[in-house]
Amino acid sequence: MSFILNNFLKIKSDISKFSLKANLVVVCKNQSIEVIKPIIDLGHLHFGENKVQEAKKKWNLLVQQKKDLQLHMIGRLQVNKANDAVGLFDYIHSLDSIRLAKALSLYEMRLNKQCKYFIQINFENETQKGGVLEKDLYDLYSSSQVLNLNVIGLMCIPPKGQDAKYYFEKLENLGKKFNLNLHSIGMSGDYIKALECNSSFVRIGSAIFSN
Ligand SMILES: *Cc1c(COP(=O)(O)O)cnc(C)c1O
């Protein structure tokens, strides 16, 4: 068996050990469809991308052939890509501004489609990362509700070199305040911790695709 399938199955098994409800989003940015295909053929449904254009090229045909595929936009989303993003993705993990929420809502109406959203939190105001500041969450969440976006939870990427668990717990507590009980947390380096902190979606790339 290829190392990719081995890695994939190992992570699936870790997830089932630690959590009853967590889903695996296979993050396949920079990977070709040929590389991903064996995982699709096993029946896996959740795949993540971080660039709209790359995702369109890769998945446009496949999503028409396999209607049950679930595509996740996990990267920073520019307002001018909102149209394409709504068209292609089922989940968007990076809702982080009212301006973006307005654009997404407009295209949802035009395309007659609803996505599921995570609001991304930027706990330490890291400028290289997307995400809304904790203090602005209330405004963004209420606007999203008015705009009829289906916000299902919160997402974060802990700062490098810091204790991920601290941020995962912070996210969980923040979610409780807003009754947002799904969490998009956990990547290759910290997914076990995220599963211990009640993750609903772990987003894993390199632990699957690197040897
Ligand atoms: C690339 C990426 C991941 C996956 O990261 P790995 O460390 O390769 O598992 C998860 N989330 C986001 C937002 C990413 O951009």
The ligand as a Gaussian input file, in Angstrom:
#p B3LYP/6-31G(d) Opt

LIG

0 1
 C       -2.385000      23.747000       5.247000
 C       -3.430000      23.938000       6.259000
 C       -3.796000      22.893000       7.124000
 C       -3.096000      21.560000       7.125000
 O       -1.830000      21.725000       7.683000
 P       -0.855000      20.488000       7.926000
 O        0.043000      20.963000       8.998000
 O       -0.187000      20.227000       6.628000
 O       -1.706000      19.346000       8.380000
 C       -4.807000      23.127000       8.025000
 N       -5.456000      24.320000       8.086000
 C       -5.140000      25.339000       7.284000
 C       -5.892000      26.609000       7.398000
 C       -4.119000      25.183000       6.342000
 O       -3.801000      26.209000       5.532000

